Amino acid sequence: MLDNQVDLGSLGWDEFFQKFFLPYSGRDLVPGRIASEHRGKYLVLTGPGEQLSGTLSGKLRYQSNWRGDLPVAGDWVAMRQRHGDCTATIVGVLPRKSQFVRGAAGVKTEGQIIAANIDTVFLVMALNSDFNLRRIERYLVMASQSGAQPAVVLSKSDLCSDPKHKTTQVAALAMGAPVHVVSVVNQTGLEELPFYVAPGKTVAMLGSSGVGKSTLINYLAGKEVQKTQDVRVHDGRGKHTTTSRQLILLPSGGLVLDTPGMRELQLWDEPDLNKRPLPGTPPGIDQAFSDIASLADQCYFRNCSHDGEPNCAIQSAMASGADQARFRSYQKLQKELRYQERRRDKAAHTKEKTKWKKLCRMAREKAERKRGG
């Protein structure tokens, strides 16, 4: 057992990580938790008020098959501390309890891990012009895939003339996830948030720019630990205050991970990390849309596309006045995941084909050198 187990416990260390650290024991290695990453250098927490500057070992970098094999904010790592200074070499990444993954922005066909080892995801949306039910649905799907527990935080209630109506709309699609309506300006609705960041627990803040994530972190910390900016007056949209993901240790002993506002929020399904309840069913979709998934189970045909088949429970519900916009959102997110899956399969096929072409070329060149010699 590690001598500094108590200090590590305040950072979220438990038996899960202790078990996976065993292969590194006895090799002059110590555990630490990634607080942030900037241009290949990592800030690693090793206890309350203790931190090191870490870089990746060449072996770890070389053996990584995709970016998800490398550390991200929230990860636990094994590292070798360099004696005489506050630096270390990171040699391994411990398995994750949870991870929030999105499709990488741009044209790349790969996932991007936003946060790791999160207990609760605060899905933050402001009750001003940022309010968007479809975006909350998308966040809920991604949170369901992550392995963390979602909680919706509707911020800036002081800027909304009818927060109760919007809260009712969100609660109807949150599928049991807690919904908190808060205003830091008026100091209302905030009293339940500190319970999520008990000692050793980690909360990630996710939301668009300007929804008040940094302001909420400052409230939880009891002081200004993150800079804040006013939103633009003409459209109520926010400015990017947080520019990189950062894990912050709060005075209470809990941790909060701040993330930049995300311009793109593409869904991503990592098959190795999510167990699908039924073949071809995207994980997260049926959890975030459990009302529609329950109706789909009542359709006469198991592979019903809900588009003209007889005895379709969903089409019957739509005809009886059910929320058609929610069903269209469900279909859109399903199609998006299917598209990502097709792109990933195509990319994997191309990568494998390129690899074999390279191996065949190397074999031919080797045979030609033998004949020439």
Helices and strands as residue ranges (DSSP letters): H 5-9, H 15-21, G 22-24, E 30-38, E 41-47, E 50-56, H 58-63, G 67-69, E 76-82, E 87-93, E 99-103, E 111-116, E 120-126, H 133-146, E 149-155, G 157-159, H 163-173, E 179-181, G 193-197, E 202-207, H 213-221, E 246-249, E 255-258, H 285-288, H 290-296, H 313-319, H 324-372
